[in-house]
Amino acid sequence: MIKNHTIMIINAIVLIAGGVYGYFISGSPTALIAPGVGIILLALSFPTKNDNHLMAHIGVALTLISSVTFIIIGIRRGNALVIGMGIITFICLDLYVLNFILRKKQKEADNS
């Protein structure tokens, strides 16, 4: 299974690249919201790698909020790029939760 910090880095790269591309295509400064979220996730990935659970939970919460927001805004504006970023971010959220569940089960198995 891919580690949570790696998922955060991949998600951050997708958001940064997609947002910058969207900015150059549309010229709208709101397209830079996604790279801002990506930079925050990239910064949170390093403490998450060192098992900082608070930063990992903040990253998961930010991922949840941004995925729902990107999907809703993308649908309202009819923008496939924003919808795609929202879907990828939601997939990353699912992978975070799956990793948390698997790690908890492994810890319980190790303690038995």
N, C-alpha and C positions, 0 to 999 in steps of 0.2 A: 504494500500500500504506500502511496505517495505521502510524504510527511506534510503536515499542515503548513509549515513555513514555505515549502516548495510550491504548494498550491497558491499561497498568498502571493508569491513572486510571479507566478504565471498569470494570475488574475490581474496583478498590478501592471504587468507588461501589456496585457490585452487592453486594459482600460486606458493606459497612457497612449499606446499606439492608436487605438480607435478614436480617442478624443482629439489627439493632435491631427489625425487625418480628417476628422469631422470639422475641425476648426479651419483647416486649409480649404476644404471643399465649400463650407458655408460662410466662413468669416464671422460667425456668431461667437461672441465670447462665452456664451453658456456652454459651448462645446468643451470648454476647458474645465468643467466640473468633473468629468470622468478622469482626466489626468490628475486632478487634485486628489480625488479619492485613491487613485492608483499610487500616487506618491506616499500618501498616508499608509496604505496597505504595505507598500515596500518598506517603509520605516518600521512598521509593526512586525514585519517578518523576522527581523533580526532578534528581538527579544523572545519571539515565539520559538525560534530555533533553540534558544537556551532554556526552554521550558518555563517561560514566564507566563503563567496561566491567565493573569489579568490582561496582559496585552493580547493574548490569543482570543480571549472572550470579547475584548473590544474590537478586534479584527473581524470576528464572526458577526457581531452586532452591526458593524459598519457594512459588511458584505450583505447582510439581510436587508438593511435599509436601502442601500444603493441598488440592489437587484430589483426590489419591488418598485422603487422610484424610476429606474431606467425602463423597466417594462411598461409601466403605466404611461410615462411621458412619451416613450417610443410609439405606443399604440395611439395615443391622442394626436401625435404629430404625424403619424404615418411614416416614421423614420426607421427603416430596416436596420441601420447601423446601431442605433440606440437600443432597439429591441434585441439585436444580437449580443450586444455587450451585457444587457440585462440577463439574457438567458445563460450566457457563459458565467456570469457572476453567480447566478442561482445554482448552476451546476457545481461551482466551487463551494458554495454554501452547503450543498448536499454532501460533498466530499469531506468537508470539515466535520460535519455531524457524524458521518460514518466513521471517520478516524477517531473521534471522541468515544464513540460506542465501542469500537474495536479495542482501543487502549484500555477502557474500563474493564471489559471482559478479560483482557489479557492480565491485568493487574489482579483481578479476582481469581483467575486460574493460578497465578503465581503464588498467591497467598494461601491457597488450599493445600 
